[in-house]
């Protein structure tokens, strides 16, 4: 379940539809990338790490804002 945030449901839904994979809160790729390769042998997506070292990324809303800046979401509304 998504916490309340300033992002609308349509943006959240589109993040899900493009295959956003968040296996654990603040989980970096060195933890989940090997697992992902075992699950999806033909994976062709882009793997990016959440910058957990910075002070500002302590809530899921911060992650949502960060990921939206790095992917293209075409708004349909």
N, C-alpha and C positions, 0 to 999 in steps of 0.2 A: 504494500500500500504506500502511496506517495504521501509525504507530509504536505501540509498546506504551504504554498509558496506563491511568489508573484508570477510564476509561469502558468499559463492556461493549460487546460487539459489537452487541447489540440497539439501543442508543442510536446507535451509529455508522450502522447500517443504516437507522434511521429518519431520520437526518439526510440520508442519500443519497436516500431515498424521497421526502422533501419537496422535493427539488431544491436542496440546498446546492451552490452554485457557487463554487469556490475556484480561479480560473484561475492564480494564482501566489502563492507564499508572500509574505504581507504586501503584496499588490497591492491598492491602493485603487480605489474605484469610478471615479475620474476616468480611470483607465487602462482598465478593462474594461467600463464601462457603455456607451460608444459601440460597442464590439465586440458586446456582448450585444444591443443594439438591431438591429444588422445581422443577427444570427443568428435572433433570436426577435422578430418584429414584433408578435406578440400577447402579449408577456410581461406577466403580471399579478402577479408576485411582488413582494416587498419587497426593496429593495437596501439593505444596511447595510455600513458600513465597519468594518473591524477597527481598533481604536485603536492603531495602530502607534507612536504617540509615547510611550507609556508603557513603562517598563522591563520590566514583567512579561510582555509579549507577545512573547517571543523563541522560543517553541516552539509546535509545532502543538497540543500538549495545552492550552496556554493559550487558543488560539483555540477549541478544542472546548468548553472550559468556558464561555467567554464567549458563544458562540452558543447553547448549551443554555439559558442564563439568559434569552435573548431570544426564544425560540420555545417553543411548546407541544409537548411530546412526551408522548403518551399511552402509558404503559407497559402492556405486555400480558403481563407475567410476574409 
